[in-house]
């Protein structure tokens, strides 16, 4: 899509937002080809980006609050400090995307592909990550408080100092994950696979480990 067309659409979208949805019109970018587009700090509040191709796009600091990104392609996209609060991110391809310090509070990431993504220090409070692929993802220091990670793939993920307090990790794959100094207070780890996971210094107080695989774990948390 041409930059001039994108700009006109964003202007109409801004007017729609500023007029309390009385003027202009919401951005409809359903299925749009936005590969490597410059959307740095763009206001895409509640925009429709269903199945849009945003591969390699610059969305640094963009406002995507409540946006529909269902099954969108965001491979390698720059989403640092982006606001994705309550966004529909089901089935989104975030492979190798940069989500550092992004706001993903209450976002729906069901079935999303986050393979190799950088989600360092992101806010994922109450986010739905059920069945998502976080293989080798960098989640260092991220906040997953009360997030749903049931059956998520966290194999070899970097979860150093991440907050999983009261998070749902039922049947999650945490094999060889770095959970060093992670907060797993009251986390649901039933039937989770923690084979060779690094739990040094992790807080597992009141965590539910019923049926969890702790093979090759020496029991040293301190």
Buried (B, 14 or more C-beta within 10 A) or exposed (E): BEEEEBEEBBEBBBBBBEEEEEEBEBBBBBEBEBBEBEBBEBBBBBBBBBBBBBBBBBBBBBBBBBBBBBBBBBBBBBBBBBBBBBBBBBBBBBBBBBBBBBBBBBBBBBBBBBBBBBBBBBBBBBBBBBBBBBBBBBBBBBBBBBBBBBBBBBBBBBBBBBBBBBBBBBBBBBBBBBBBBBBBBBBBBBBBBBBBBBBBBBBBEEBBBEEBBBEEBEEEEE
